Amino acid sequence: LQEKFIQHNITAVTAYPDVKEAYQAALSEAGENDRIVVFGSFHTVAEIIDLSSR
């Protein structure tokens, strides 16, 4: 998917090896009034729900 974005000159794309690392990066980059939107499979969203409840 990252390669497809780059082919269309969309370069502000970062890929992560797993959901936890992506979520941690999103948390560290988000500002106080920002929202993090998660979408994908039920497995992906369930993992984020689990991580955010810790």
C-alpha distance matrix in Angstrom:
0.0 3.8 5.4 5.1 6.5 8.8 10.0 11.2 12.9 11.2 11.9 12.6 9.5 10.3 8.9 11.7 13.1 14.5 15.2 18.5 17.4 14.9 17.8 20.3 18.4 18.2 21.9 22.9 21.3 22.6 25.9 28.9 28.3 24.5 22.8 19.7 18.0 16.3 14.7 13.2 15.5 19.1 18.7 16.3 18.6 21.6 20.7 20.4 23.7 25.3 24.2 25.4 28.7 29.7
3.8 0.0 3.8 5.5 5.3 6.4 8.8 10.2 10.8 9.0 8.7 9.6 6.4 7.3 6.7 10.3 12.3 14.3 15.3 18.1 16.2 13.7 16.9 18.9 16.5 16.6 20.4 20.8 19.1 20.8 24.1 27.3 27.0 23.3 22.1 19.2 18.1 16.9 16.1 15.3 17.8 21.3 20.6 17.7 19.9 23.0 21.6 20.9 24.4 25.8 24.2 25.3 28.8 29.5
5.4 3.8 0.0 3.8 5.4 5.1 6.2 8.8 9.9 9.4 9.4 11.6 9.2 10.4 9.9 13.4 14.9 17.3 18.7 21.5 19.6 17.4 20.7 22.4 20.0 20.3 24.0 24.3 22.4 24.3 27.4 30.8 30.4 26.7 25.7 22.9 21.8 20.6 19.5 18.4 20.7 24.3 23.6 21.0 23.4 26.4 25.0 24.5 28.0 29.4 27.9 29.1 32.5 33.1
5.1 5.5 3.8 0.0 3.8 5.4 5.1 6.6 9.0 8.6 10.1 12.2 10.3 12.4 12.2 15.6 17.4 19.2 20.0 23.1 21.5 18.9 21.8 24.0 21.6 21.3 25.1 25.7 23.6 24.9 27.9 31.1 30.3 26.6 25.3 22.7 21.1 20.1 18.6 17.6 20.1 23.7 23.6 21.2 23.2 26.5 25.6 25.0 28.3 30.0 28.8 29.7 33.2 34.2
6.5 5.3 5.4 3.8 0.0 3.8 5.4 5.3 6.6 5.1 6.9 8.8 7.5 10.4 11.3 15.0 17.4 19.0 19.4 22.2 20.4 17.5 20.1 22.2 19.5 18.9 22.7 23.1 20.7 21.9 24.7 28.0 27.1 23.5 22.5 20.3 19.0 18.6 17.6 17.4 20.3 23.8 23.9 21.0 22.6 26.0 25.1 24.0 27.2 29.2 27.7 28.1 31.7 32.8
8.8 6.4 5.1 5.4 3.8 0.0 3.8 5.2 4.9 5.0 5.4 8.5 7.9 10.5 11.8 15.6 18.1 20.3 21.1 23.6 21.3 18.7 21.7 23.3 20.2 20.2 23.9 23.8 21.3 23.0 25.8 29.3 28.7 25.2 24.7 22.5 21.8 21.4 20.8 20.6 23.4 26.9 26.6 23.6 25.4 28.7 27.4 26.3 29.7 31.4 29.6 30.2 33.9 34.6
10.0 8.8 6.2 5.1 5.4 3.8 0.0 3.8 5.5 7.4 8.8 12.1 11.6 14.2 15.0 18.7 20.8 23.0 24.0 26.7 24.7 22.0 25.0 26.8 23.9 23.7 27.5 27.5 25.0 26.6 29.2 32.7 31.9 28.4 27.7 25.6 24.4 23.9 22.9 22.3 25.0 28.6 28.5 25.8 27.7 31.0 30.0 29.1 32.4 34.2 32.6 33.3 36.9 37.8
11.2 10.2 8.8 6.6 5.3 5.2 3.8 0.0 3.8 5.6 8.4 11.3 11.6 14.9 16.2 20.0 22.5 24.3 24.6 27.4 25.5 22.5 25.1 27.0 24.0 23.3 27.0 27.2 24.3 25.5 27.8 31.2 30.0 26.6 26.1 24.3 23.0 23.1 22.0 22.0 25.0 28.5 28.8 26.0 27.4 31.0 30.2 29.0 32.0 34.2 32.7 33.0 36.6 37.7
12.9 10.8 9.9 9.0 6.6 4.9 5.5 3.8 0.0 3.8 5.8 9.1 10.3 13.7 15.8 19.6 22.4 24.4 24.8 27.1 24.8 21.9 24.5 25.9 22.6 22.1 25.7 25.4 22.4 23.8 26.0 29.5 28.6 25.4 25.3 23.8 23.1 23.5 23.1 23.4 26.6 30.0 30.1 27.0 28.3 31.8 30.8 29.2 32.3 34.4 32.5 32.7 36.4 37.3
11.2 9.0 9.4 8.6 5.1 5.0 7.4 5.6 3.8 0.0 3.8 5.9 7.1 10.8 13.2 16.9 20.0 21.6 21.6 23.8 21.7 18.6 21.0 22.5 19.3 18.5 22.1 22.0 19.0 20.2 22.5 26.0 25.1 21.7 21.6 20.0 19.4 19.9 19.7 20.3 23.7 26.9 27.0 23.8 24.9 28.4 27.4 25.6 28.7 30.9 29.0 29.0 32.7 33.7
11.9 8.7 9.4 10.1 6.9 5.4 8.8 8.4 5.8 3.8 0.0 3.8 5.4 8.5 11.4 15.0 18.2 20.1 20.5 22.3 19.7 17.0 19.6 20.6 17.2 17.0 20.5 19.9 17.1 18.9 21.3 24.9 24.6 21.3 21.5 19.8 19.8 20.2 20.5 21.1 24.4 27.5 27.1 23.7 25.0 28.3 26.8 25.1 28.4 30.2 27.9 28.1 31.9 32.4
12.6 9.6 11.6 12.2 8.8 8.5 12.1 11.3 9.1 5.9 3.8 0.0 3.8 6.8 10.3 13.4 17.0 18.5 18.3 19.8 17.3 14.4 16.6 17.5 14.0 13.5 16.9 16.4 13.4 15.1 17.5 21.1 20.9 17.6 17.9 16.3 16.7 17.5 18.4 19.5 22.9 25.6 25.3 21.7 22.7 25.9 24.4 22.3 25.5 27.3 24.9 24.8 28.6 29.2
9.5 6.4 9.2 10.3 7.5 7.9 11.6 11.6 10.3 7.1 5.4 3.8 0.0 3.8 6.7 10.1 13.5 15.0 15.2 17.0 14.6 11.7 14.4 15.7 12.5 12.3 16.0 15.9 13.6 15.4 18.4 21.8 21.7 18.2 17.8 15.4 15.5 15.4 16.0 16.6 19.8 22.7 22.1 18.6 19.9 23.1 21.5 19.8 23.2 24.8 22.6 22.9 26.7 27.2
10.3 7.3 10.4 12.4 10.4 10.5 14.2 14.9 13.7 10.8 8.5 6.8 3.8 0.0 3.8 6.7 10.2 11.9 12.5 14.0 11.2 8.8 12.0 12.9 9.8 10.6 14.2 13.9 12.3 14.7 18.0 21.4 21.8 18.3 17.8 15.1 15.5 14.9 15.9 16.2 19.0 21.6 20.5 17.0 18.7 21.4 19.3 17.8 21.4 22.6 20.1 20.9 24.6 24.8
8.9 6.7 9.9 12.2 11.3 11.8 15.0 16.2 15.8 13.2 11.4 10.3 6.7 3.8 0.0 3.8 6.9 8.8 10.1 12.1 9.7 7.7 11.4 12.7 10.5 11.6 15.1 15.3 14.5 16.7 20.3 23.4 23.9 20.3 19.2 16.0 15.9 14.4 14.9 14.5 16.7 19.4 17.9 14.6 16.9 19.4 17.2 16.4 20.1 21.0 18.8 20.2 23.7 23.8
11.7 10.3 13.4 15.6 15.0 15.6 18.7 20.0 19.6 16.9 15.0 13.4 10.1 6.7 3.8 0.0 3.8 5.5 7.3 8.8 6.3 5.5 9.3 10.3 9.0 10.8 13.7 14.1 14.3 16.5 20.2 22.9 23.8 20.4 19.2 15.7 16.0 14.1 14.9 14.4 16.1 18.2 16.1 13.0 15.5 17.4 14.7 14.2 18.0 18.3 16.0 17.8 21.1 20.9
13.1 12.3 14.9 17.4 17.4 18.1 20.8 22.5 22.4 20.0 18.2 17.0 13.5 10.2 6.9 3.8 0.0 3.8 7.2 8.7 7.1 7.8 11.1 12.0 11.7 13.8 16.2 16.8 17.5 19.6 23.3 25.8 26.9 23.5 22.0 18.4 18.4 15.9 16.4 15.1 15.9 17.9 15.2 12.8 15.8 17.1 14.1 14.6 18.3 18.0 16.0 18.6 21.5 20.9
14.5 14.3 17.3 19.2 19.0 20.3 23.0 24.3 24.4 21.6 20.1 18.5 15.0 11.9 8.8 5.5 3.8 0.0 3.8 5.6 5.6 6.4 8.8 10.3 11.1 12.6 14.6 15.9 17.0 18.5 22.2 24.3 25.2 22.0 20.0 16.4 16.3 13.5 14.1 12.9 13.4 14.8 11.9 9.5 12.5 13.4 10.3 11.1 14.7 14.3 12.6 15.2 18.0 17.7
15.2 15.3 18.7 20.0 19.4 21.1 24.0 24.6 24.8 21.6 20.5 18.3 15.2 12.5 10.1 7.3 7.2 3.8 0.0 3.8 5.5 5.1 6.1 8.6 9.9 10.5 12.2 14.3 15.4 16.2 19.9 21.6 22.3 19.1 16.8 13.1 13.0 10.1 11.1 10.6 11.3 12.3 9.8 6.8 9.1 10.3 7.4 7.4 11.1 11.2 9.6 11.9 14.8 15.0
18.5 18.1 21.5 23.1 22.2 23.6 26.7 27.4 27.1 23.8 22.3 19.8 17.0 14.0 12.1 8.8 8.7 5.6 3.8 0.0 3.8 5.5 5.2 6.2 8.6 9.9 10.6 12.4 14.3 15.3 18.8 20.3 21.5 18.8 16.8 13.5 14.2 11.9 13.8 13.9 14.5 14.7 12.1 9.5 10.9 11.3 7.7 7.4 10.8 10.0 7.5 10.1 12.9 12.3
17.4 16.2 19.6 21.5 20.4 21.3 24.7 25.5 24.8 21.7 19.7 17.3 14.6 11.2 9.7 6.3 7.1 5.6 5.5 3.8 0.0 3.8 5.4 5.1 6.2 8.6 9.9 10.6 12.4 14.2 17.8 19.8 21.3 18.5 17.2 13.9 15.1 13.4 15.4 15.6 16.7 17.6 15.2 12.2 13.8 14.8 11.4 10.6 14.1 13.7 10.7 12.7 15.8 15.0
14.9 13.7 17.4 18.9 17.5 18.7 22.0 22.5 21.9 18.6 17.0 14.4 11.7 8.8 7.7 5.5 7.8 6.4 5.1 5.5 3.8 0.0 3.8 5.5 5.2 6.2 8.7 10.0 10.7 12.1 15.9 18.2 19.1 15.9 14.4 11.0 11.9 10.4 12.4 13.0 14.9 16.2 14.4 10.9 12.2 14.1 11.4 9.8 13.5 14.1 11.4 12.6 16.2 16.1
17.8 16.9 20.7 21.8 20.1 21.7 25.0 25.1 24.5 21.0 19.6 16.6 14.4 12.0 11.4 9.3 11.1 8.8 6.1 5.2 5.4 3.8 0.0 3.8 5.4 5.0 6.2 8.6 9.9 10.4 13.9 15.6 16.6 13.7 12.0 8.7 10.1 8.9 11.7 13.1 14.8 15.4 13.9 10.5 10.7 12.3 9.7 7.2 10.5 11.3 8.4 9.0 12.7 12.9
20.3 18.9 22.4 24.0 22.2 23.3 26.8 27.0 25.9 22.5 20.6 17.5 15.7 12.9 12.7 10.3 12.0 10.3 8.6 6.2 5.1 5.5 3.8 0.0 3.8 5.4 5.1 6.2 8.7 10.0 13.2 15.0 16.8 14.4 13.5 10.8 13.1 12.5 15.5 16.9 18.5 18.9 17.1 13.9 14.1 15.2 12.2 10.0 12.8 12.9 9.3 9.9 13.3 12.5
18.4 16.5 20.0 21.6 19.5 20.2 23.9 24.0 22.6 19.3 17.2 14.0 12.5 9.8 10.5 9.0 11.7 11.1 9.9 8.6 6.2 5.2 5.4 3.8 0.0 3.8 5.4 5.1 6.2 8.6 12.0 14.6 16.3 13.5 13.2 10.7 13.1 12.9 15.8 17.3 19.5 20.5 18.9 15.4 15.9 17.7 14.9 12.6 15.7 16.2 12.9 13.1 16.7 16.2
18.2 16.6 20.3 21.3 18.9 20.2 23.7 23.3 22.1 18.5 17.0 13.5 12.3 10.6 11.6 10.8 13.8 12.6 10.5 9.9 8.6 6.2 5.0 5.4 3.8 0.0 3.8 5.5 5.2 5.9 9.7 12.1 13.2 10.1 9.5 7.0 9.6 10.2 13.4 15.5 18.1 19.0 18.2 14.5 14.3 16.5 14.4 11.4 14.1 15.6 12.5 11.9 15.7 16.0
21.9 20.4 24.0 25.1 22.7 23.9 27.5 27.0 25.7 22.1 20.5 16.9 16.0 14.2 15.1 13.7 16.2 14.6 12.2 10.6 9.9 8.7 6.2 5.1 5.4 3.8 0.0 3.8 5.5 5.3 8.3 9.9 11.7 9.5 9.3 7.7 11.0 11.9 15.5 17.9 20.1 20.3 19.4 16.0 15.2 16.8 14.7 11.4 13.5 14.6 11.3 10.1 13.5 13.5
22.9 20.8 24.3 25.7 23.1 23.8 27.5 27.2 25.4 22.0 19.9 16.4 15.9 13.9 15.3 14.1 16.8 15.9 14.3 12.4 10.6 10.0 8.6 6.2 5.1 5.5 3.8 0.0 3.8 5.8 8.2 10.5 12.9 11.2 12.0 10.9 14.3 15.2 18.7 20.8 23.1 23.7 22.5 19.0 18.7 20.2 17.8 14.8 17.1 17.7 14.2 13.3 16.6 15.9
21.3 19.1 22.4 23.6 20.7 21.3 25.0 24.3 22.4 19.0 17.1 13.4 13.6 12.3 14.5 14.3 17.5 17.0 15.4 14.3 12.4 10.7 9.9 8.7 6.2 5.2 5.5 3.8 0.0 3.8 6.5 9.8 11.6 9.3 10.7 9.9 13.2 14.7 18.0 20.4 23.2 24.1 23.4 19.7 19.3 21.5 19.4 16.2 18.6 19.9 16.6 15.5 19.0 18.9
22.6 20.8 24.3 24.9 21.9 23.0 26.6 25.5 23.8 20.2 18.9 15.1 15.4 14.7 16.7 16.5 19.6 18.5 16.2 15.3 14.2 12.1 10.4 10.0 8.6 5.9 5.3 5.8 3.8 0.0 3.8 6.7 8.0 5.6 7.3 7.5 11.0 13.3 16.8 19.7 22.5 23.2 22.9 19.3 18.2 20.5 18.9 15.4 17.2 18.9 16.0 14.2 17.5 18.0
25.9 24.1 27.4 27.9 24.7 25.8 29.2 27.8 26.0 22.5 21.3 17.5 18.4 18.0 20.3 20.2 23.3 22.2 19.9 18.8 17.8 15.9 13.9 13.2 12.0 9.7 8.3 8.2 6.5 3.8 0.0 3.8 5.5 5.1 8.2 9.9 13.5 16.3 19.7 22.9 25.8 26.2 26.1 22.7 21.2 23.3 22.0 18.4 19.6 21.5 18.7 16.3 19.2 19.8
28.9 27.3 30.8 31.1 28.0 29.3 32.7 31.2 29.5 26.0 24.9 21.1 21.8 21.4 23.4 22.9 25.8 24.3 21.6 20.3 19.8 18.2 15.6 15.0 14.6 12.1 9.9 10.5 9.8 6.7 3.8 0.0 3.8 5.7 8.6 11.0 14.5 17.4 21.0 24.3 27.0 26.9 27.0 23.8 21.9 23.6 22.6 18.9 19.4 21.3 18.7 15.8 18.2 18.9
28.3 27.0 30.4 30.3 27.1 28.7 31.9 30.0 28.6 25.1 24.6 20.9 21.7 21.8 23.9 23.8 26.9 25.2 22.3 21.5 21.3 19.1 16.6 16.8 16.3 13.2 11.7 12.9 11.6 8.0 5.5 3.8 0.0 3.8 6.8 10.1 13.0 16.4 19.7 23.3 26.1 26.1 26.7 23.6 21.4 23.4 23.0 19.2 19.5 21.9 19.9 16.7 19.1 20.6
24.5 23.3 26.7 26.6 23.5 25.2 28.4 26.6 25.4 21.7 21.3 17.6 18.2 18.3 20.3 20.4 23.5 22.0 19.1 18.8 18.5 15.9 13.7 14.4 13.5 10.1 9.5 11.2 9.3 5.6 5.1 5.7 3.8 0.0 3.8 6.7 9.7 13.1 16.3 19.8 22.8 23.2 23.8 20.5 18.5 20.9 20.4 16.6 17.4 20.0 18.0 15.2 18.1 19.6
22.8 22.1 25.7 25.3 22.5 24.7 27.7 26.1 25.3 21.6 21.5 17.9 17.8 17.8 19.2 19.2 22.0 20.0 16.8 16.8 17.2 14.4 12.0 13.5 13.2 9.5 9.3 12.0 10.7 7.3 8.2 8.6 6.8 3.8 0.0 3.8 6.3 9.7 13.0 16.6 19.4 19.6 20.4 17.2 15.0 17.5 17.4 13.6 14.3 17.2 15.6 12.9 15.8 17.9
19.7 19.2 22.9 22.7 20.3 22.5 25.6 24.3 23.8 20.0 19.8 16.3 15.4 15.1 16.0 15.7 18.4 16.4 13.1 13.5 13.9 11.0 8.7 10.8 10.7 7.0 7.7 10.9 9.9 7.5 9.9 11.0 10.1 6.7 3.8 0.0 3.8 6.5 10.0 13.4 16.2 16.6 17.1 13.8 11.9 14.6 14.2 10.5 11.9 14.8 13.1 11.1 14.4 16.3
18.0 18.1 21.8 21.1 19.0 21.8 24.4 23.0 23.1 19.4 19.8 16.7 15.5 15.5 15.9 16.0 18.4 16.3 13.0 14.2 15.1 11.9 10.1 13.1 13.1 9.6 11.0 14.3 13.2 11.0 13.5 14.5 13.0 9.7 6.3 3.8 0.0 3.8 6.7 10.3 13.3 13.9 15.1 11.9 9.9 13.2 13.5 10.3 11.6 14.9 14.0 12.4 15.5 17.9
16.3 16.9 20.6 20.1 18.6 21.4 23.9 23.1 23.5 19.9 20.2 17.5 15.4 14.9 14.4 14.1 15.9 13.5 10.1 11.9 13.4 10.4 8.9 12.5 12.9 10.2 11.9 15.2 14.7 13.3 16.3 17.4 16.4 13.1 9.7 6.5 3.8 0.0 3.8 7.0 9.7 10.5 11.4 8.2 6.5 10.0 10.3 7.7 9.6 12.7 12.2 11.5 14.6 16.9
14.7 16.1 19.5 18.6 17.6 20.8 22.9 22.0 23.1 19.7 20.5 18.4 16.0 15.9 14.9 14.9 16.4 14.1 11.1 13.8 15.4 12.4 11.7 15.5 15.8 13.4 15.5 18.7 18.0 16.8 19.7 21.0 19.7 16.3 13.0 10.0 6.7 3.8 0.0 3.8 6.9 8.5 10.1 7.4 6.4 10.2 11.2 9.8 11.5 14.5 14.7 14.5 17.2 19.6
13.2 15.3 18.4 17.6 17.4 20.6 22.3 22.0 23.4 20.3 21.1 19.5 16.6 16.2 14.5 14.4 15.1 12.9 10.6 13.9 15.6 13.0 13.1 16.9 17.3 15.5 17.9 20.8 20.4 19.7 22.9 24.3 23.3 19.8 16.6 13.4 10.3 7.0 3.8 0.0 3.8 6.6 8.0 6.0 6.6 9.9 10.9 10.7 12.7 15.1 15.6 16.3 18.7 20.9
15.5 17.8 20.7 20.1 20.3 23.4 25.0 25.0 26.6 23.7 24.4 22.9 19.8 19.0 16.7 16.1 15.9 13.4 11.3 14.5 16.7 14.9 14.8 18.5 19.5 18.1 20.1 23.1 23.2 22.5 25.8 27.0 26.1 22.8 19.4 16.2 13.3 9.7 6.9 3.8 0.0 3.8 5.2 5.2 6.4 8.5 10.0 11.0 12.5 14.3 15.6 16.8 18.7 20.8
19.1 21.3 24.3 23.7 23.8 26.9 28.6 28.5 30.0 26.9 27.5 25.6 22.7 21.6 19.4 18.2 17.9 14.8 12.3 14.7 17.6 16.2 15.4 18.9 20.5 19.0 20.3 23.7 24.1 23.2 26.2 26.9 26.1 23.2 19.6 16.6 13.9 10.5 8.5 6.6 3.8 0.0 3.8 5.5 5.2 5.9 8.5 9.9 10.3 12.0 14.1 15.2 16.4 18.8
18.7 20.6 23.6 23.6 23.9 26.6 28.5 28.8 30.1 27.0 27.1 25.3 22.1 20.5 17.9 16.1 15.2 11.9 9.8 12.1 15.2 14.4 13.9 17.1 18.9 18.2 19.4 22.5 23.4 22.9 26.1 27.0 26.7 23.8 20.4 17.1 15.1 11.4 10.1 8.0 5.2 3.8 0.0 3.8 5.6 5.1 6.2 8.8 9.9 10.5 12.3 14.3 15.5 17.2
16.3 17.7 21.0 21.2 21.0 23.6 25.8 26.0 27.0 23.8 23.7 21.7 18.6 17.0 14.6 13.0 12.8 9.5 6.8 9.5 12.2 10.9 10.5 13.9 15.4 14.5 16.0 19.0 19.7 19.3 22.7 23.8 23.6 20.5 17.2 13.8 11.9 8.2 7.4 6.0 5.2 5.5 3.8 0.0 3.8 5.5 5.3 6.5 8.8 10.0 10.7 12.4 14.5 16.1
18.6 19.9 23.4 23.2 22.6 25.4 27.7 27.4 28.3 24.9 25.0 22.7 19.9 18.7 16.9 15.5 15.8 12.5 9.1 10.9 13.8 12.2 10.7 14.1 15.9 14.3 15.2 18.7 19.3 18.2 21.2 21.9 21.4 18.5 15.0 11.9 9.9 6.5 6.4 6.6 6.4 5.2 5.6 3.8 0.0 3.8 5.4 5.1 6.2 8.6 9.8 10.5 12.4 14.7
21.6 23.0 26.4 26.5 26.0 28.7 31.0 31.0 31.8 28.4 28.3 25.9 23.1 21.4 19.4 17.4 17.1 13.4 10.3 11.3 14.8 14.1 12.3 15.2 17.7 16.5 16.8 20.2 21.5 20.5 23.3 23.6 23.4 20.9 17.5 14.6 13.2 10.0 10.2 9.9 8.5 5.9 5.1 5.5 3.8 0.0 3.8 5.4 5.0 6.2 8.6 9.9 10.7 13.0
20.7 21.6 25.0 25.6 25.1 27.4 30.0 30.2 30.8 27.4 26.8 24.4 21.5 19.3 17.2 14.7 14.1 10.3 7.4 7.7 11.4 11.4 9.7 12.2 14.9 14.4 14.7 17.8 19.4 18.9 22.0 22.6 23.0 20.4 17.4 14.2 13.5 10.3 11.2 10.9 10.0 8.5 6.2 5.3 5.4 3.8 0.0 3.8 5.4 5.1 6.1 8.6 10.0 11.2
20.4 20.9 24.5 25.0 24.0 26.3 29.1 29.0 29.2 25.6 25.1 22.3 19.8 17.8 16.4 14.2 14.6 11.1 7.4 7.4 10.6 9.8 7.2 10.0 12.6 11.4 11.4 14.8 16.2 15.4 18.4 18.9 19.2 16.6 13.6 10.5 10.3 7.7 9.8 10.7 11.0 9.9 8.8 6.5 5.1 5.4 3.8 0.0 3.8 5.3 5.0 5.9 8.5 10.2
23.7 24.4 28.0 28.3 27.2 29.7 32.4 32.0 32.3 28.7 28.4 25.5 23.2 21.4 20.1 18.0 18.3 14.7 11.1 10.8 14.1 13.5 10.5 12.8 15.7 14.1 13.5 17.1 18.6 17.2 19.6 19.4 19.5 17.4 14.3 11.9 11.6 9.6 11.5 12.7 12.5 10.3 9.9 8.8 6.2 5.0 5.4 3.8 0.0 3.8 5.5 5.2 6.2 9.0
25.3 25.8 29.4 30.0 29.2 31.4 34.2 34.2 34.4 30.9 30.2 27.3 24.8 22.6 21.0 18.3 18.0 14.3 11.2 10.0 13.7 14.1 11.3 12.9 16.2 15.6 14.6 17.7 19.9 18.9 21.5 21.3 21.9 20.0 17.2 14.8 14.9 12.7 14.5 15.1 14.3 12.0 10.5 10.0 8.6 6.2 5.1 5.3 3.8 0.0 3.8 5.5 5.4 6.9
24.2 24.2 27.9 28.8 27.7 29.6 32.6 32.7 32.5 29.0 27.9 24.9 22.6 20.1 18.8 16.0 16.0 12.6 9.6 7.5 10.7 11.4 8.4 9.3 12.9 12.5 11.3 14.2 16.6 16.0 18.7 18.7 19.9 18.0 15.6 13.1 14.0 12.2 14.7 15.6 15.6 14.1 12.3 10.7 9.8 8.6 6.1 5.0 5.5 3.8 0.0 3.8 5.5 5.6
25.4 25.3 29.1 29.7 28.1 30.2 33.3 33.0 32.7 29.0 28.1 24.8 22.9 20.9 20.2 17.8 18.6 15.2 11.9 10.1 12.7 12.6 9.0 9.9 13.1 11.9 10.1 13.3 15.5 14.2 16.3 15.8 16.7 15.2 12.9 11.1 12.4 11.5 14.5 16.3 16.8 15.2 14.3 12.4 10.5 9.9 8.6 5.9 5.2 5.5 3.8 0.0 3.8 5.5
28.7 28.8 32.5 33.2 31.7 33.9 36.9 36.6 36.4 32.7 31.9 28.6 26.7 24.6 23.7 21.1 21.5 18.0 14.8 12.9 15.8 16.2 12.7 13.3 16.7 15.7 13.5 16.6 19.0 17.5 19.2 18.2 19.1 18.1 15.8 14.4 15.5 14.6 17.2 18.7 18.7 16.4 15.5 14.5 12.4 10.7 10.0 8.5 6.2 5.4 5.5 3.8 0.0 3.8
29.7 29.5 33.1 34.2 32.8 34.6 37.8 37.7 37.3 33.7 32.4 29.2 27.2 24.8 23.8 20.9 20.9 17.7 15.0 12.3 15.0 16.1 12.9 12.5 16.2 16.0 13.5 15.9 18.9 18.0 19.8 18.9 20.6 19.6 17.9 16.3 17.9 16.9 19.6 20.9 20.8 18.8 17.2 16.1 14.7 13.0 11.2 10.2 9.0 6.9 5.6 5.5 3.8 0.0
